Amino acid sequence: MSLSEITTNRQYVYALREIESLMHAQEGTAEGFRLVGLVSIVQNFERNKLAANFESISTIPVKCTR
């Protein structure tokens, strides 16, 4: 599967598995470039997805006692 953007959880899981399989790739090789690209699109997906999730969470009041 070729990814340029992650839009589904299925693609996200696929990308994470690919990253895991490429963790020992040498820098400057085709595998190394693929690893860097996958990490970048995963970070982008996580940043966008987490931001969307946090916007939907309401603030929970907490009372601190000592």
Buried (B, 14 or more C-beta within 10 A) or exposed (E): EEBEEBEEEEBBEBBEEBBEEBEEBEEEEEBBEBBEBBEEBBEEBEEEEEEEEEEEEEEEEEEEEE
